[in-house]
Amino acid sequence: MTVMDHRHKPCHFLLLLLLLITVFSAVLAGVSSETDVGGFDYGEALSKSLLYFEAQRSGRLPYNQRVTWRDHSGLTDGLEQGVDLVGGYHDAGDHVKFGLPMAFTVTMLSWSVIEYGDTLASTGELSHALEAIKWGTDYFIKAHTSPNVLWAEVGDGDTDHYCWQRPEDMTTSRRAFKIDENNPGSDIAGETAAAMAAASIVFRSTNPHYSHLLLHHAQQLFEFGDKYRGKYDESLKVVKSYYASVSGYMDELLWGATWLYRATDNEHYMSYVVDMAHQLGGLSWAMSEFSWDVKFAGVQLLASMLLKEEKHKQHSKVLQQYKSKADHYLCSILNKNINGTNVQRTPAGLLYVRQWNNMQYVSTASFLLTVYSDHLRKSNTDLECHEGTVTPDEMLGFAKSQIDYILGSNPMETSYLVGYGPKYPIRVHHRGASIASFKEHKGFIGCTQGYDNWYGRSEPNPSVLVGALVGGPDDQDEFDDRRDNYVQTEACTYNTAPLVGVFARLIELEEQKLEEEDVSLVATYKR
């Protein structure tokens, strides 16, 4: 009998192997056909989203630059003021370096790596994510020239928007603007502190010296912003028409303190988040958006995630109040609130906050839903809303539906992530991409020449702005792919940044499903 068992085991193994090969082939065929009718490759979307940040670089481009239609630009930034401000990112389709949205972009990229770094590593994209973060933080180090001075902007939006030319040809003003003790900007100081603190966590193991340097700057900036309070758009009127701090600076101070606590585990910052919660509006503002301007929902969510930690028991009352506000935000996104406080949706189900660049709110909402669903899953709890209970799987499922809409599951059957899928915007409102590449056409293109010869063209942009998330459709799911339709066709760095984390989590989800199918298949065979 023993001999019979040994002789038959190889046959069982071969049969199982054959069955697995057959099923796996069927799965592959299914994936292929599903992709044709609406399934999505989140790995490809992730890779392309990180390429976008290379297209937005200002300064001297590195040897390993992958977006080859770009070249060096802004090499004299700061020279007029006697400071080196070369580097950083253009925020969107123009060439001004706006510090507040740039810092939020870096914070969200860093948060993506903190939450999903292992998946980014397994896909081979971690190094690209770290490069994207460091391109921003290197610039912030330059811009923070002394403890109470931060250079907040390079370029002038008014003169910049008067011209349509490539960044390599720029003839517009590159004047730099700063905040200091006499011209405070607690909002931009707080956000830049948050970005550098979050990035210090990212680089802690791979580059500890750099991590420590970032943390040093973050602590100084937070102290500066807290001590000399004021809105940066009151000190720098030049920014008011473009990135006015409508929400004020209170959310950024709480946001900066929250990230400094995560980076240092220093009770001083935790006490600040708790003790200043009422005074700075952390417990009074019930939000339905999270953006470069409004950070309250992010603060509330991060604070509520600390609630179950034993060491924070003495703060449980305030943290519970933070949690109630975080729940309000999440429930409004999930259409589970009462009294008309839910976020509007288009007929096809896309979150719709406002007309101009609506996709920024979709990407940030998807990110917060994704992160908090993981937190609830680990603590084995659900989200309790006025209109019912939502499970972590349902939260992640809704985030996935928003991402799938972005990638092409929508009435226009277009991907709003440029370069992904068979159809995507080809007339993106972007100066560099809409004019012949400097590498191929080195002849100078002047300020108005760009408008005369390139801006009004009906042809596709000469260069594809891969990975850019454009403003997206209107409240009826309609989208008009015109270069002059900047409300819908302009992309911004802070649109794409949160997607990096969500794409990584959806890759995990797909892998988990495959593993579960394999386990189920083996279990079925054993029966």
N, C-alpha and C positions, 0 to 999 in steps of 0.2 A: 504494500500500500504506500509506503514511503517513497519507493521508487517511482510509482505511478504519479504521485504528487509532484515530484521533481521534474518528471518528464513533461507534465502538462503545464507547468507554470510559464515556460517560454511561449507556449501557444496563447495562454491568457494575455501575456504581455503584448504579443504581436497583435492580437485582436483589439486590445485597448488602444495601442498605438495607431492602428489603422482607423479605428473609430475617431480618435482625436484628430488625425490628419484630415479625415473626411469632413468633420464638423468645422475644423479650423478653416478649411478651404471654403466651406459654405459661408462662414462668418465673414471671411475676407471678401467674398463675392457680394455678400449683403452690404458690407461697408462701402464697397465700390459703388453699388447701385444706389445706396442710400445717399452717398455724397452727391450723386448726380441730381437727386430730387430734393435735397435740403439738409442732409447731414453735414456736419462741419468738422474741419480739421483744426482743433484748437492749438495744436503744436505749430502749425503753419502760421496761424493768426498771431501766436505769441512771438515767433521769430520776426514776423513783419512789423509788429508793434514796436519792437526794440530798435529796428532799423530807422524808424521815424526820428528818433532823437539825434541820430547822426546827421540827418538832413537839416536839423534845426541848429546845429552847432555854429557858434560864432568864434572867431579866433583862428589860430594856426592849427590846421587839421593834422592829425597824427598819421604815421605811416600806414597804420592798419585801418584807415577810414574805408568803410564799405560802400558808402553812398558816394559814388565816384563822380557824379555830375556836379558836386559841390567843390569849392576851393577855399583858400584862406580869405578871411574877411575881418573887418573891424580891428586891424592890427595897430591902430593908434588910439584905440578907445582909452579914455582917461588921460591922455597925454596933455590935453589942454589944461587939466586941473592938477597935473603933476603926480598922477597915480596910475599904476598899471591895472587897467580893467579889461584886459584882453581875455576873451573866453566867454563862457556862459552860453545861454540859449536865447534865440529869438523866440518870442512867445507863440507866434502864429504865422500869418502870411506877410508880416512886415518885418522890420529889422531893428525895432527898439528892443532893448533888454530891460524888461519890466521886472523888478526884483520880487514883488509879492507873488504873482502867479508862478514865477520861476521857482521860488522856494516851496510853494505848495506842490508843484510838480515833483520836486526832489523828495519831499516828505512822503508822498504817495508811492513813489518808486521804492523808497526805503522800506515803507510798511509792507509793500508787496514781497520784498525779499525776506523781511523778518518773518512773515507768516508762511511763505511758500518757497523758501530758499532751496530746500531739498529737491523739490520738483523742478525748479529752474536749473539746478545742477544736473539732474538726471536727463534733462532735455538738451543740455549743452548750452543753455542760454544764460547761466548765472554770470559768466564773465562779461557778457554784453550788458546785463543789468547793472553790474558793478561799475562798468565804464560809464554808463549813462548817469549814474548817481555822482560819480567822482567828477565828471565834467562840470556838473553844477556846483559841487562843494568846493572844488578847487577855486572856482570863481568867487564863491562867498568868502573864502579865506582872504582873497585879494581885496574884496570889497569892504571887509571889516578891518579898516586900517588902524584903528585904535579902539580902546574899550567902548567909547561913547560916540563912535562915528561909523556909519554904515552907508556906503554908496548904493542908493536905491534904484537908480535908473541911468541908463546910457542911451542917448538919442532923444529926440523930441517927436512925439507922436504927430503933431501938426505938420511939421516939415516933412517927416517921413511919409505920411500919407499923401502928401502932395506929389510924391514921386512914385514911379513904377519902374524899378530897376533891380538888377540882381545884387545880392549882398556884396559880391566881389567888386562891383562898380560903384558902391555907395558914394554919393556926393552930398548927402544930407548932413545936418548937424549931428555931431557925436558928443555933444556936451553932456557931462555927467552931473547928477544931482544927488545930494547926500542928506541924511538926517543926522542930527547931533543934539547936544543938550539944549541949544536954543531953538532948534527946529525938530521937535520930537516926532517919532513915528513908531509908537508901541506896537501897532499891528504888523508892520513889516519886520520889526526887530523880533517880535514874538514868533512869527512864522519862520523866519530864518533860523532862529534858535531851535525851533521844532525840527526843521529839516536837518540841521547839523547834529542834533541829539539823536534823531532816528538813524541817520547815516553812521553815527559813531557805533551804534549797535551792529549795523551791517558789517563794518570793517573790524570789529573787535578781535576776531580770531585770525583773520588773514593779514591785517595790517594794523597791529596794536598801536604803533606810534602815531599813525595817521588818525586812528580812532580817538586817541587821547587829545590830539590837537583839535579835532572837530568838537569834542566835548568842552574843551577850554573856551573855544569861541562861542559855543552855544550858551554856556553859563554866563559869560560876559554880556552877550547880547540880551539875554533874558533880564539880567539885572539892570541893564541900561533901559530897556523898554518899560520895565516896571517902575523904575525910579523917576524917569522923565516921561510922563504920560502925555499922549496926544495922538491924533490921527495923522497918518503920514500925508494924506491928501490935503490936509489943512496947511502943512508945512511946505509941501511941494505941489503947488497949484497945477503944474504941468501934467500931472498924472490924472487929474480929476475927470477928464473927458474919456479916459480909457479904462483905468482900474481904480475907480473911487472905492474907498473902504466904507461901503454903505452900512455894514454891520458894526462899524466901530472897531476898537482895539481890544475890547474885553474878552472876546472869544479867543483871540490869538494869545493873550497872556495866559489864559487857562490851558490852551492847547500846548503852548511852549512848556509850561510847568509839567503837564502830563507826560510829555515826551522826555523831559529831563528826569522825571521820576523813573520812567521805564529804563532810561539809559544809566542811571546812577544808583537806583534803589535808596536814594537819600530821602529820609523822612521829611526834610525841609520842604521839598517840592510836593510831597504828598499832602503835607499840612496846608500848603498854599492852595492846592486844588480843592481841599475840603473847606478851609477857613474862608476862602474868597469866593466860594461857590455862589452865595447869595449876592454879594456886592457886585460881582462881575457878570451876573446874569446866567450863570450855568444852570440854575434851577428854575429860572423864570421863563426862559425861552423854550417853547415847544416848537420844534422845527419840522419843516417838510422838505428841506433841501440841505445839501452839504456841498460846499464848493470852495474855490480859491478865496472867496470873500467871507463865507459863513462857516465857521468851524464848530459851532456849538454841538451839532449832532455827533461829530467825531469825538469831542471831549466827553460827552455824555455816554457814548458807547464804550470808550476805553475805561472810564471810571466805573461803569457798571460791571465790567469784566473783572474788576478787583474785588467785588463784593463777597465772593465765596472764599477768598483767601483769609485764613485764620488771623494773620497779622494785622488785618484791617478791621477787626471786629469793633474797635472803638470808634471807627468812622462809619459804621454800618448805616446809621440813620441818614447821613448826607448821601452816601453812596446809593442807598435805596431810592432817594429822591432823584439822583442822576439817572438811575435805571428807569424810573417811570417816564422821564423825558426821552431817553433812548428808545424805550418801547413805543412811545407816541410816534417818533420818527419812523420806526420800522413798520408799525401798524398802518401809518398813513401811506407808506409805499405799497403795502400789501392790500390796500383797500379794505382795511378792517377797523377803521376808526368811525366815530359818529360825529354829528354836528358839522358835516361838510368839510372836515379837515383832511380828507384823503387827497392824495395827489391825482390830478386829472390823468386820464389815459386817452390815447388816440383810439379810433374804432378797432384797430388791429392789436391794441394792447400795449403800445409803447408808453412809458411814463412821459408825461408832458408837463414841464414846469413853466417854461416860458419860450417865447418865439425865437429869441436870438440864442444860437448855439445851445440848443436844448440837450444835445447828446452828452454834454459835460455832466449834467445831473443824472442822466441814465447810468453813466459809467461809475460815478461815485456811489450812487444808490446800490448798484449791483455789487460793488466792492464791500460796502458795509454789511449788506445782507449776507454775503458769502462769509466774511470773517465772523460775524455774530452767529451764523448758523453752526459754524465749527465749534464756537465756544459753548453753545447750548448743547450740542451733541456730546461734547466731552463731559459736561456737567449733568447729562441725562435729563434735561429739562426742555420745555416748550416755551414759545412766546405766547403770552396771554394778551389778547386784544379785546376791545369792547364787543366786537362782532365775531368772536370765536377764538379758538386756539389754533396756532400755526406751528407745525413741527419743523425741526431743522431741515428735514428733507424737502418740505414744501417751500421753505425760504430759499434754499439753494436752487430748487426747481424754478422758482420765479426769476431769480437772478439769471439762470441759464436761458430762460425765455427772452429776457431782454438782450442778452448777448447774441442769441440766435437771430433775433430781429436785426441787430446791427450787422450781422454777417450775411444776411440775405433772406431770412424768413420774414418777408414783409410784402405788402401789396405792390410795391414798386419792383420787387424781385431784384433788388440791387444791394450790394454790400456797401455799407457806409464806412467800412475800414478800407482805405484806398489801397489798391494792389492785391486785395484778397478776392478770390472768386472770379467768375467769368464776367461780371458786370459790376462796376464801381464808378464813382465820380471821376470824370476825366478832365474837368475844367475847374479844378480846385483853385480857390482864391488864394494864390500864393505867388509872390513875386519871383522867387528863385526858380520854382518849377515851371512857371508859365512862360519863361523866356529861354531861348536856346542856351544850353549849358556853356559856362565860361570855358570849360575844357575844350569844347568844339568850336566856339565862336568867341575868340579872345578880343575881338574889336569892341571898344567901349560903347555901351548903350546908356544914353543919358536919361535924365530925370523924366522929361516929357516924351522922349522917344519911345520909352517903354509903353506909355499909354497909347501913343499913336500907332505903334506897330505890333504890339503884343496883347495888350489888355483886352481889346474888343474882339479879338479873333474868335471865330466859332470852332476852330480846330482844337483838338485835344492839347493839353499841356505837353511841351516837348519832353519833360521829365516827369516820371510818376513819383508822387510823394508817398512812397510805400509806408504803410503803418499809421498814416494819419487818420484820425477819427473826425470827420467833418461835422458841422453843426446839425445836419440831419433834417428830416421831414417836418412839415407843419403839423398842426393838430388834427388834420384829416389824412395823415400819412402820405401827403403829396410832397414831391421833391423836384426842384427845377435846377438842373445841372448847368448853371451859367456862372462864369467867372465873376460877374458883377453882383451876383446874388450872395454876398458875403454872409448874410444871416444864416444861410444853409450850407454854403460850400467852403467856408473857411474852417480850418482845423486849428487846434491849440494843443500845446504840450500837456496841459492838465486834463484834456479829454482822454488822451491815450494812456497816461500814467497809471490810473487805477485798473485799466484792463489787463495790465501785466499780471497782477495778482489773481484776477478772476480767471484768466485763461489758464494759469498754472493750476488753479483748483479744479477747473473743469477737465484738465488732463488727468488729474488724480481720480476724478469721478469716473472717467472712461476706463482707466486702468482697473479701478476697483470693480466695475461691472464685469470686465473680462475675467478677472480672478474669480468672481462669484459664479460666473458661467462655467468656468473650468471645474470649480469645486462641485457644482451641481451635476456636471456631466460625469465626473468620477463617481459621485455618490449614486447616480442613476445606474451606472455600469455595475457597481458593487452589489446593488440590490438584485 
